[in-house]
């Protein structure tokens, strides 16, 4: 399933927006009951559409959750990533969809703060500069989180979203063959695991081949992601450095691996915190009638 497919799912959710919400809705604060009067079945509708989509394609849940991260890290949680390159707000739809995607895969739930407006602009440079990359160093990743007002606890907890979903061969190939530019594999990667990965991720070719981020329980939202890291089987460099490059993150990985409840308590807190990154409210922004285009 491509990112385009997950975009289209969100866009299909947007189809009911004009029936439920008015761009004249007032208010500058986010709160869970924002749509209780204008569209009381909003969250129920999102849940229903997502449940059907995830039943057909389990990876959909991870893709929606990833869209939420990418949206918030660029210009704040404003649905700017849904715009082409040139009701209910699309930003709120994405917020609800991320929560429901987590729950559908067995993860924790939380109250989603609502009342966002949608951005009128998108930023490719912001995407390139602000979103952590799979091969980033730990200091770089932490710096990108801190720019958004998130700390090391949020970094480790939100990285746990990799308990579901897939990554392409191109996202981790350097770990198998040329981690430090010296033609040598990553010594922090379990060698038997590396040998398995090499069968479908050769030095050249197979760029789009998909691999589970959590090979133990790839469609279940749980704490096996952290257990994999402790076993030197984190798929991405950005996963494994949580254990190898910082004492604070190392301890959190150990705690979440040992105590799934602790992870399930922190993940929602960090998701809500991330959801408060520079939201557009009140007269700022708009409620798009088409998530892919600004209102004319």
C-alpha positions as a LaTeX table, in Angstrom:
\begin{tabular}{lrrr}
\hline
Residue & $x$ (\AA) & $y$ (\AA) & $z$ (\AA) \\
\hline
Unk1 & 0.00 & 0.00 & 0.00 \\
Unk2 & 1.40 & 3.41 & $-0.96$ \\
Unk3 & 1.31 & 6.71 & 0.90 \\
Unk4 & $-1.14$ & 7.82 & $-1.78$ \\
Unk5 & $-3.58$ & 5.18 & $-0.60$ \\
Unk6 & $-3.51$ & 6.51 & 2.95 \\
Unk7 & $-3.92$ & 10.05 & 1.61 \\
Unk8 & $-7.00$ & 8.92 & $-0.27$ \\
Unk9 & $-8.47$ & 7.39 & 2.88 \\
Unk10 & $-8.19$ & 10.71 & 4.71 \\
Unk11 & $-9.64$ & 12.48 & 1.71 \\
Unk12 & $-12.58$ & 10.08 & 1.69 \\
Unk13 & $-13.21$ & 10.97 & 5.32 \\
Unk14 & $-13.25$ & 14.62 & 4.30 \\
Unk15 & $-16.20$ & 13.97 & 2.00 \\
Unk16 & $-18.66$ & 14.25 & 4.86 \\
Unk17 & $-17.10$ & 17.43 & 6.27 \\
Unk18 & $-19.25$ & 20.02 & 4.46 \\
Unk19 & $-22.37$ & 18.28 & 5.74 \\
Unk20 & $-21.30$ & 18.58 & 9.35 \\
Unk21 & $-19.17$ & 21.65 & 9.87 \\
Unk22 & $-19.22$ & 25.30 & 9.06 \\
Unk23 & $-16.19$ & 27.49 & 8.55 \\
Unk24 & $-17.99$ & 30.05 & 10.71 \\
Unk25 & $-17.42$ & 27.94 & 13.82 \\
Unk26 & $-15.90$ & 30.21 & 16.46 \\
Unk27 & $-13.35$ & 29.55 & 19.13 \\
Unk28 & $-9.60$ & 29.69 & 19.66 \\
Unk29 & $-9.08$ & 26.74 & 21.97 \\
Unk30 & $-8.80$ & 23.01 & 21.39 \\
Unk31 & $-11.06$ & 20.70 & 23.36 \\
Unk32 & $-12.48$ & 17.17 & 22.84 \\
Unk33 & $-16.13$ & 18.30 & 22.61 \\
Unk34 & $-15.52$ & 20.88 & 19.86 \\
Unk35 & $-17.88$ & 19.12 & 17.38 \\
Unk36 & $-20.44$ & 17.72 & 19.81 \\
Unk37 & $-23.20$ & 20.03 & 18.55 \\
Unk38 & $-22.25$ & 20.64 & 14.92 \\
Unk39 & $-21.48$ & 16.98 & 14.12 \\
Unk40 & $-21.89$ & 14.66 & 17.11 \\
Unk41 & $-21.15$ & 11.52 & 15.05 \\
Unk42 & $-17.82$ & 12.81 & 13.67 \\
Unk43 & $-15.56$ & 10.50 & 15.64 \\
Unk44 & $-17.91$ & 7.56 & 15.12 \\
Unk45 & $-17.77$ & 8.10 & 11.35 \\
Unk46 & $-13.97$ & 8.27 & 11.32 \\
Unk47 & $-13.79$ & 5.11 & 13.43 \\
Unk48 & $-16.16$ & 3.25 & 11.11 \\
Unk49 & $-14.36$ & 4.21 & 7.89 \\
Unk50 & $-10.96$ & 3.36 & 9.35 \\
Unk51 & $-12.11$ & 0.03 & 10.73 \\
Unk52 & $-13.22$ & $-1.07$ & 7.28 \\
Unk53 & $-10.01$ & 0.16 & 5.66 \\
Unk54 & $-7.71$ & $-1.48$ & 8.21 \\
Unk55 & $-9.66$ & $-4.74$ & 7.94 \\
Unk56 & $-8.80$ & $-4.79$ & 4.24 \\
Unk57 & $-5.20$ & $-3.60$ & 4.65 \\
Unk58 & $-3.54$ & $-3.78$ & 8.08 \\
Unk59 & $-0.72$ & $-1.45$ & 7.03 \\
Unk60 & $-3.23$ & 1.37 & 6.65 \\
Unk61 & $-3.20$ & 2.00 & 10.40 \\
Unk62 & 0.55 & 2.58 & 10.47 \\
Unk63 & 0.42 & 4.83 & 7.41 \\
Unk64 & $-2.28$ & 7.05 & 8.93 \\
Unk65 & $-0.33$ & 7.29 & 12.18 \\
Unk66 & 2.79 & 8.24 & 10.23 \\
Unk67 & 0.88 & 10.94 & 8.34 \\
Unk68 & $-0.01$ & 12.49 & 11.68 \\
Unk69 & 3.67 & 12.68 & 12.70 \\
Unk70 & 4.71 & 14.16 & 9.38 \\
Unk71 & 1.95 & 16.73 & 9.48 \\
Unk72 & 2.76 & 17.96 & 12.98 \\
Unk73 & 6.53 & 18.17 & 12.42 \\
Unk74 & 6.38 & 20.47 & 9.39 \\
Unk75 & 4.15 & 23.50 & 10.09 \\
Unk76 & 2.34 & 22.29 & 13.16 \\
Unk77 & $-0.72$ & 20.02 & 13.10 \\
Unk78 & $-2.54$ & 21.81 & 10.30 \\
Unk79 & $-3.07$ & 19.17 & 7.58 \\
Unk80 & $-0.64$ & 21.02 & 5.30 \\
Unk81 & 0.74 & 17.70 & 4.04 \\
Unk82 & $-2.62$ & 16.90 & 2.45 \\
Unk83 & $-2.37$ & 19.90 & 0.15 \\
Unk84 & $-1.30$ & 19.39 & $-3.47$ \\
Unk85 & 2.17 & 20.83 & $-4.11$ \\
Unk86 & 1.16 & 23.89 & $-5.85$ \\
Unk87 & $-17.15$ & 21.24 & 7.85 \\
Unk88 & $-14.65$ & 19.22 & 10.10 \\
Unk89 & $-11.19$ & 20.43 & 9.52 \\
Unk90 & $-8.83$ & 18.08 & 7.73 \\
Unk91 & $-6.36$ & 18.61 & 10.59 \\
Unk92 & $-8.91$ & 17.32 & 13.11 \\
Unk93 & $-9.77$ & 14.39 & 10.85 \\
Unk94 & $-6.11$ & 13.40 & 10.81 \\
Unk95 & $-5.89$ & 13.75 & 14.59 \\
Unk96 & $-8.89$ & 11.48 & 15.15 \\
Unk97 & $-7.70$ & 9.02 & 12.49 \\
Unk98 & $-4.30$ & 8.67 & 14.15 \\
Unk99 & $-5.94$ & 7.83 & 17.48 \\
Unk100 & $-8.34$ & 5.34 & 15.93 \\
Unk101 & $-5.54$ & 3.70 & 13.94 \\
Unk102 & $-3.65$ & 3.08 & 17.18 \\
Unk103 & $-6.71$ & 1.64 & 18.92 \\
Unk104 & $-7.61$ & $-0.61$ & 15.98 \\
Unk105 & $-4.19$ & $-2.26$ & 16.23 \\
Unk106 & $-4.59$ & $-2.91$ & 19.98 \\
Unk107 & $-2.97$ & 0.25 & 21.29 \\
Unk108 & $-4.12$ & 2.78 & 23.88 \\
Unk109 & $-6.79$ & 5.43 & 23.39 \\
Unk110 & $-6.83$ & 9.08 & 24.42 \\
Unk111 & $-8.99$ & 12.18 & 24.24 \\
Unk112 & $-8.26$ & 14.07 & 21.04 \\
Unk113 & $-8.30$ & 17.84 & 21.40 \\
Unk114 & $-10.31$ & 19.31 & 18.51 \\
Unk115 & $-10.97$ & 22.68 & 16.93 \\
Unk116 & $-7.99$ & 23.05 & 14.57 \\
Unk117 & $-8.10$ & 25.02 & 11.35 \\
Unk118 & $-6.34$ & 23.91 & 8.17 \\
Unk119 & $-3.26$ & 25.59 & 6.77 \\
Unk120 & $-3.46$ & 27.49 & 3.49 \\
Unk121 & 0.14 & 26.62 & 2.65 \\
Unk122 & 2.44 & 23.59 & 2.52 \\
Unk123 & 6.21 & 23.44 & 2.93 \\
Unk124 & 8.47 & 20.98 & 1.12 \\
Unk125 & 11.57 & 22.49 & 2.72 \\
Unk126 & 9.97 & 22.13 & 6.14 \\
Unk127 & 9.34 & 18.47 & 5.42 \\
Unk128 & 12.93 & 17.91 & 4.31 \\
Unk129 & 14.44 & 19.74 & 7.28 \\
Unk130 & 12.15 & 18.93 & 10.21 \\
Unk131 & 11.10 & 15.30 & 9.86 \\
Unk132 & 13.64 & 12.85 & 11.37 \\
Unk133 & 15.21 & 10.58 & 8.76 \\
Unk134 & 15.95 & 6.84 & 9.26 \\
Unk135 & 19.71 & 7.43 & 9.00 \\
Unk136 & 19.91 & 10.51 & 11.23 \\
Unk137 & 22.24 & 10.46 & 14.21 \\
Unk138 & 20.71 & 10.48 & 17.68 \\
Unk139 & 21.68 & 14.14 & 18.38 \\
Unk140 & 20.07 & 15.19 & 15.10 \\
Unk141 & 16.85 & 13.30 & 15.86 \\
Unk142 & 16.65 & 14.74 & 19.38 \\
Unk143 & 17.31 & 18.25 & 18.07 \\
Unk144 & 14.42 & 17.91 & 15.59 \\
Unk145 & 12.12 & 16.82 & 18.41 \\
Unk146 & 13.23 & 19.65 & 20.68 \\
Unk147 & 12.49 & 22.17 & 17.93 \\
Unk148 & 8.88 & 21.07 & 18.24 \\
Unk149 & 8.84 & 21.39 & 22.02 \\
Unk150 & 9.16 & 17.63 & 22.53 \\
Unk151 & 11.69 & 16.03 & 24.87 \\
Unk152 & 13.59 & 12.76 & 25.05 \\
Unk153 & 10.66 & 10.96 & 26.70 \\
Unk154 & 8.43 & 11.97 & 23.80 \\
Unk155 & 11.10 & 10.86 & 21.34 \\
Unk156 & 11.37 & 7.35 & 22.75 \\
Unk157 & 7.61 & 6.95 & 23.33 \\
Unk158 & 6.58 & 8.22 & 19.89 \\
Unk159 & 9.23 & 6.06 & 18.23 \\
Unk160 & 7.18 & 3.19 & 19.61 \\
Unk161 & 4.72 & 3.79 & 16.78 \\
Unk162 & 7.16 & 1.65 & 14.79 \\
Unk163 & 5.59 & $-1.31$ & 16.51 \\
Unk164 & 3.33 & $-1.38$ & 13.42 \\
Unk165 & 4.06 & $-0.67$ & 9.79 \\
Unk166 & 6.79 & $-1.26$ & 7.25 \\
Unk167 & 9.97 & 0.31 & 5.92 \\
Unk168 & 11.51 & 0.10 & 2.47 \\
Unk169 & 14.89 & $-1.47$ & 1.78 \\
Unk170 & 16.29 & 1.94 & 0.90 \\
Unk171 & 15.57 & 3.15 & 4.44 \\
Unk172 & 18.06 & 0.79 & 6.08 \\
Unk173 & 20.32 & $-0.60$ & 3.33 \\
Unk174 & 23.33 & 1.35 & 4.61 \\
Unk175 & 23.16 & $-0.63$ & 7.86 \\
Unk176 & 23.66 & $-3.86$ & 5.97 \\
Unk177 & 26.54 & $-2.82$ & 3.73 \\
Unk178 & 28.00 & 0.62 & 4.41 \\
Unk179 & 26.98 & 2.08 & 7.75 \\
Unk180 & 29.87 & 4.51 & 8.23 \\
Unk181 & 30.96 & 5.00 & 4.65 \\
Unk182 & 33.69 & 2.38 & 4.98 \\
Unk183 & 31.95 & $-0.51$ & 3.24 \\
Unk184 & 31.25 & $-2.24$ & 6.56 \\
Unk185 & 27.86 & $-3.24$ & 8.06 \\
Unk186 & 26.47 & $-1.75$ & 11.26 \\
Unk187 & 28.09 & $-3.61$ & 14.15 \\
Unk188 & 25.08 & $-2.81$ & 16.37 \\
Unk189 & 22.78 & $-4.89$ & 14.14 \\
Unk190 & 22.34 & $-8.56$ & 15.07 \\
Unk191 & 24.21 & $-10.47$ & 12.36 \\
Unk192 & 21.71 & $-13.30$ & 11.96 \\
Unk193 & 18.95 & $-10.72$ & 11.55 \\
Unk194 & 21.11 & $-8.82$ & 9.09 \\
Unk195 & 21.59 & $-12.00$ & 7.03 \\
Unk196 & 17.82 & $-12.43$ & 6.80 \\
Unk197 & 17.37 & $-8.85$ & 5.67 \\
Unk198 & 20.04 & $-9.19$ & 2.99 \\
Unk199 & 18.06 & $-11.90$ & 1.21 \\
Unk200 & 15.51 & $-9.29$ & 0.11 \\
Unk201 & 17.58 & $-6.12$ & 0.46 \\
Unk202 & 20.66 & $-6.57$ & $-1.73$ \\
Unk203 & 23.40 & $-4.00$ & $-2.32$ \\
Unk204 & 21.54 & $-2.86$ & $-5.41$ \\
Unk205 & 17.96 & $-3.38$ & $-6.51$ \\
Unk206 & 14.91 & $-4.17$ & $-4.43$ \\
Unk207 & 14.64 & $-0.57$ & $-3.27$ \\
Unk208 & 10.88 & $-0.75$ & $-2.70$ \\
Unk209 & 10.86 & $-4.15$ & $-0.96$ \\
Unk210 & 8.99 & $-3.81$ & 2.32 \\
Unk211 & 10.06 & $-5.10$ & 5.73 \\
Unk212 & 8.20 & $-5.13$ & 9.04 \\
Unk213 & 9.43 & $-2.50$ & 11.48 \\
Unk214 & 8.53 & $-4.97$ & 14.23 \\
Unk215 & 9.14 & $-8.48$ & 12.90 \\
Unk216 & 7.66 & $-10.18$ & 16.00 \\
Unk217 & 4.12 & $-8.73$ & 15.96 \\
Unk218 & 4.01 & $-6.41$ & 12.94 \\
Unk219 & 0.28 & $-5.62$ & 12.98 \\
Unk220 & $-0.22$ & $-5.37$ & 16.75 \\
Unk221 & 0.44 & $-2.20$ & 18.70 \\
Unk222 & 2.52 & $-3.46$ & 21.62 \\
Unk223 & 5.97 & $-3.07$ & 23.22 \\
Unk224 & 7.82 & $-5.67$ & 21.14 \\
Unk225 & 9.44 & $-2.81$ & 19.24 \\
Unk226 & 11.50 & $-2.03$ & 22.33 \\
Unk227 & 12.30 & $-5.69$ & 22.94 \\
Unk228 & 13.61 & $-5.91$ & 19.39 \\
Unk229 & 15.91 & $-2.94$ & 20.00 \\
Unk230 & 17.30 & $-4.61$ & 23.13 \\
Unk231 & 18.03 & $-7.69$ & 21.00 \\
Unk232 & 19.93 & $-5.51$ & 18.46 \\
Unk233 & 17.13 & $-6.05$ & 15.96 \\
Unk234 & 15.83 & $-2.54$ & 15.50 \\
Unk235 & 15.29 & $-2.24$ & 11.76 \\
Unk236 & 16.16 & 1.42 & 11.21 \\
Unk237 & 19.25 & 3.20 & 12.40 \\
Unk238 & 16.94 & 5.72 & 14.07 \\
Unk239 & 15.47 & 2.83 & 16.09 \\
Unk240 & 18.72 & 1.25 & 17.26 \\
Unk241 & 20.43 & 4.51 & 18.27 \\
Unk242 & 17.81 & 4.88 & 21.02 \\
Unk243 & 19.74 & 2.10 & 22.77 \\
Unk244 & 23.32 & 2.70 & 21.68 \\
Unk245 & 23.85 & 6.46 & 21.65 \\
Unk246 & 22.22 & 7.97 & 24.73 \\
Unk247 & 21.94 & 6.80 & 28.32 \\
Unk248 & 18.61 & 8.51 & 28.93 \\
Unk249 & 16.92 & 6.96 & 25.90 \\
Unk250 & 18.56 & 3.61 & 26.68 \\
Unk251 & 16.89 & 3.50 & 30.08 \\
Unk252 & 13.51 & 4.41 & 28.60 \\
Unk253 & 13.82 & 1.64 & 25.99 \\
Unk254 & 14.51 & $-0.83$ & 28.78 \\
Unk255 & 11.57 & 0.42 & 30.85 \\
Unk256 & 9.11 & 0.23 & 27.95 \\
Unk257 & 10.39 & $-3.21$ & 26.97 \\
Unk258 & 9.81 & $-4.49$ & 30.49 \\
Unk259 & 6.52 & $-2.70$ & 31.16 \\
Unk260 & 3.99 & $-2.36$ & 28.34 \\
Unk261 & 1.60 & $-0.48$ & 30.63 \\
Unk262 & 4.21 & 2.24 & 31.13 \\
Unk263 & 4.54 & 2.58 & 27.35 \\
Unk264 & 0.75 & 2.63 & 26.91 \\
Unk265 & 0.51 & 5.41 & 29.49 \\
Unk266 & 3.19 & 7.60 & 27.96 \\
Unk267 & 2.36 & 7.18 & 24.26 \\
Unk268 & $-1.03$ & 8.97 & 24.51 \\
Unk269 & 0.53 & 11.79 & 26.56 \\
Unk270 & 3.18 & 12.33 & 23.91 \\
Unk271 & 0.62 & 12.13 & 21.10 \\
Unk272 & $-1.50$ & 14.84 & 22.76 \\
Unk273 & 1.62 & 16.94 & 23.32 \\
Unk274 & 2.61 & 16.55 & 19.68 \\
Unk275 & $-0.94$ & 17.43 & 18.64 \\
Unk276 & $-0.51$ & 20.81 & 20.32 \\
Unk277 & 2.37 & 21.84 & 18.06 \\
Unk278 & 1.37 & 25.24 & 16.64 \\
Unk279 & $-2.31$ & 24.47 & 15.93 \\
Unk280 & $-4.28$ & 26.96 & 13.87 \\
Unk281 & $-7.47$ & 28.00 & 15.66 \\
Unk282 & $-10.22$ & 30.60 & 15.46 \\
Unk283 & $-9.85$ & 32.94 & 12.50 \\
Unk284 & $-6.42$ & 31.61 & 11.58 \\
Unk285 & $-6.46$ & 29.12 & 8.75 \\
Unk286 & $-9.64$ & 27.66 & 7.30 \\
Unk287 & $-11.76$ & 24.52 & 7.17 \\
Unk288 & $-11.10$ & 23.08 & 3.72 \\
Unk289 & $-14.04$ & 21.68 & 1.80 \\
Unk290 & $-11.48$ & 19.65 & $-0.19$ \\
Unk291 & $-8.50$ & 18.48 & 1.85 \\
Unk292 & $-6.23$ & 18.66 & $-1.19$ \\
Unk293 & $-6.96$ & 22.30 & $-2.03$ \\
Unk294 & $-7.35$ & 25.57 & $-0.19$ \\
Unk295 & $-10.80$ & 27.11 & $-0.38$ \\
Unk296 & $-11.25$ & 29.48 & $-3.31$ \\
\hline
\end{tabular}
